[in-house]
Amino acid sequence: MKKIISFCFLFIIVISSVSAQQLGKRKVADGVKVALPKDFTKMTDDDIVVRYYTHKKPLALYTSEDRNIGFGFNIASVSWQFTDLELLRKFYKATVLSMFNKVDLINEGVKTVNGQEYAFLEFTSNVDRIKNYFYVQYIIVHDRIFVFHMMCPVQGKQKWAPVAHEVMESIKVNPNKLRKLEVPKQVEPEPRPVPTEPKTPTKPKDPAQQEDVPTFR
């Protein structure tokens, strides 16, 4: 029996260390550091437009190799002239409930992470037969709301929910630097060329008067 208990204890330690090794510290913005899975890569502006159908550029978006898991950091579009995180949590809870067809709340509250107070919501959502798992964390800095979120398809919740907890517990922010953080410019999709009618051919110039224009083959 003692050998079995010792083996189980060792197994838990090994699993925990493997999980920790899979995360690496990233500077996702000036004054913000987070431990993310090492295979996560930063999304390009084109990826953001295609994936999120939005022109509002987040401060940072990272995704897994298979593009199914995402982590984001952004400034909320509304300002908050209070420091009441409990009130803020209730506000965003109501917003989340109105956004999706169905929401199953897993956990919510206010907690301290590395010396800073955050409100958080953990839930699964259904919209148009798409089911996702979300962990969202909010912090108020100088009347601005900064939002961290991690999401995955609900089928991956058992695997990724513990990772989301670990990621959110790793967040470290410098309020003085966050105060100076600027909202990034909007993401604009590449404009498509507008077809034009062919121009009426004109009489060619005299070869002696033609400009020296390079030709490409």
VOLUM-718149 format. One record per residue (C-alpha): residue number from 1; x, y, z negated; residue in one letter. Coordinates in steps of 0.05 Angstrom, whole numbers, plus 5000, padded with zeros to 4 digits. Example, Ala and Ser with C-alpha at 12.3 -4.5 7.8 and 13.67 -1.06 7.14 Angstrom:
<atoms>
   resi      u      v      w   resn
      1   5246   4910   4844      a
      2   5273   4979   4857      s
</atoms>
This chain:
<atoms>
   resi      u      v      w   resn
      1   5000   5000   5000      m
      2   5057   5048   4982      k
      3   5090   5034   5049      k
      4   5025   5049   5086      i
      5   5016   5115   5048      i
      6   5088   5134   5061      s
      7   5080   5118   5136      f
      8   5016   5160   5140      c
      9   5049   5218   5105      f
     10   5110   5214   5152      l
     11   5063   5209   5212      f
     12   5027   5273   5191      i
     13   5094   5310   5182      i
     14   5117   5287   5252      v
     15   5051   5309   5285      i
     16   5055   5377   5250      s
     17   5127   5388   5272      s
     18   5110   5369   5344      v
     19   5053   5419   5343      s
     20   5098   5473   5316      a
     21   5152   5459   5368      q
     22   5101   5468   5424      q
     23   5092   5541   5405      l
     24   5140   5597   5418      g
     25   5140   5670   5397      k
     26   5120   5719   5451      r
     27   5118   5795   5453      k
     28   5051   5804   5487      v
     29   5052   5880   5479      a
     30   5092   5933   5445      d
     31   5082   5920   5371      g
     32   5047   5852   5380      v
     33   5079   5784   5373      k
     34   5042   5717   5378      v
     35   5064   5644   5379      a
     36   5036   5613   5443      l
     37   5044   5545   5475      p
     38   5109   5545   5513      k
     39   5078   5526   5579      d
     40   5031   5587   5578      f
     41   5048   5638   5632      t
     42   5027   5710   5640      k
     43   4972   5721   5691      m
     44   4984   5768   5749      t
     45   4936   5824   5768      d
     46   4911   5783   5827      d
     47   4898   5724   5780      d
     48   4858   5769   5734      i
     49   4814   5796   5790      v
     50   4800   5727   5818      v
     51   4791   5692   5751      r
     52   4753   5744   5711      y
     53   4717   5784   5765      y
     54   4733   5849   5730      t
     55   4770   5913   5746      h
     56   4784   5926   5673      k
     57   4855   5904   5662      k
     58   4869   5871   5594      p
     59   4933   5886   5556      l
     60   4955   5814   5564      a
     61   4928   5749   5591      l
     62   4963   5682   5588      y
     63   4941   5615   5616      t
     64   4961   5542   5614      s
     65   4992   5504   5672      e
     66   4924   5474   5692      d
     67   4892   5544   5686      r
     68   4838   5517   5639      n
     69   4862   5547   5573      i
     70   4869   5622   5563      g
     71   4895   5671   5512      f
     72   4880   5745   5516      g
     73   4895   5811   5480      f
     74   4857   5875   5495      n
     75   4829   5941   5469      i
     76   4754   5942   5461      a
     77   4717   5993   5502      s
     78   4682   6021   5440      v
     79   4716   6060   5385      s
     80   4703   6046   5312      w
     81   4707   6102   5262      q
     82   4703   6057   5202      f
     83   4748   6006   5168      t
     84   4690   5960   5150      d
     85   4710   5894   5183      l
     86   4649   5858   5156      e
     87   4604   5907   5192      l
     88   4647   5900   5254      l
     89   4640   5824   5251      r
     90   4564   5830   5248      k
     91   4565   5877   5307      f
     92   4605   5830   5351      y
     93   4566   5769   5327      k
     94   4503   5802   5352      a
     95   4538   5819   5418      t
     96   4561   5747   5427      v
     97   4492   5719   5413      l
     98   4463   5764   5467      s
     99   4516   5746   5519      m
    100   4504   5672   5525      f
    101   4444   5625   5534      n
    102   4464   5586   5472      k
    103   4516   5597   5418      v
    104   4537   5547   5365      d
    105   4574   5585   5310      l
    106   4629   5544   5279      i
    107   4660   5594   5231      n
    108   4662   5669   5218      e
    109   4688   5718   5167      g
    110   4744   5766   5147      v
    111   4814   5742   5131      k
    112   4886   5766   5121      t
    113   4939   5746   5172      v
    114   5010   5767   5159      n
    115   4989   5825   5116      g
    116   4934   5852   5163      q
    117   4859   5845   5156      e
    118   4820   5813   5214      y
    119   4748   5796   5228      a
    120   4739   5731   5266      f
    121   4687   5689   5302      l
    122   4694   5616   5324      e
    123   4640   5587   5368      f
    124   4620   5548   5429      t
    125   4577   5579   5484      s
    126   4533   5556   5541      n
    127   4519   5598   5603      v
    128   4497   5571   5670      d
    129   4517   5500   5649      r
    130   4587   5524   5632      i
    131   4607   5506   5561      k
    132   4668   5538   5528      n
    133   4701   5541   5461      y
    134   4723   5610   5435      f
    135   4764   5635   5377      y
    136   4761   5712   5373      v
    137   4798   5757   5324      q
    138   4788   5832   5314      y
    139   4831   5885   5281      i
    140   4818   5959   5272      i
    141   4879   6005   5280      v
    142   4869   6081   5280      h
    143   4796   6077   5300      d
    144   4810   6029   5358      r
    145   4789   5956   5360      i
    146   4841   5906   5385      f
    147   4815   5838   5406      v
    148   4851   5771   5409      f
    149   4816   5712   5439      h
    150   4831   5640   5458      m
    151   4785   5597   5499      m
    152   4780   5529   5532      c
    153   4726   5484   5562      p
    154   4686   5452   5506      v
    155   4711   5383   5526      q
    156   4780   5405   5502      g
    157   4757   5433   5436      k
    158   4783   5375   5393      q
    159   4853   5384   5421      k
    160   4856   5460   5427      w
    161   4817   5485   5367      a
    162   4875   5469   5319      p
    163   4923   5504   5367      v
    164   4877   5565   5369      a
    165   4878   5568   5293      h
    166   4954   5564   5293      e
    167   4960   5617   5347      v
    168   4914   5665   5310      m
    169   4950   5654   5244      e
    170   5016   5672   5278      s
    171   4995   5742   5301      i
    172   5039   5799   5276      k
    173   5023   5871   5292      v
    174   5058   5937   5280      n
    175   5002   5988   5269      p
    176   5047   6048   5285      n
    177   5064   6019   5353      k
    178   4993   5998   5367      l
    179   4972   6069   5355      r
    180   5014   6091   5414      k
    181   4992   6034   5459      l
    182   4959   6059   5522      e
    183   4902   6027   5559      v
    184   4930   5997   5624      p
    185   4907   6022   5691      k
    186   4847   5988   5723      q
    187   4860   5927   5765      v
    188   4840   5942   5836      e
    189   4833   5886   5887      p
    190   4872   5892   5951      e
    191   4830   5931   6001      p
    192   4810   5892   6063      r
    193   4824   5924   6130      p
    194   4762   5952   6163      v
    195   4755   5927   6235      p
    196   4756   5983   6286      t
    197   4733   5985   6358      e
    198   4789   5982   6408      p
    199   4809   6050   6435      k
    200   4800   6067   6507      t
    201   4866   6053   6542      p
    202   4902   6115   6561      t
    203   4947   6127   6620      k
    204   5018   6108   6600      p
    205   5069   6163   6595      k
    206   5125   6172   6643      d
    207   5181   6123   6621      p
    208   5229   6180   6620      a
    209   5186   6215   6567      q
    210   5168   6154   6523      q
    211   5190   6154   6450      e
    212   5243   6106   6425      d
    213   5197   6057   6388      v
    214   5224   5989   6366      p
    215   5188   5927   6390      t
    216   5176   5864   6349      f
    217   5172   5794   6378      r
</atoms>
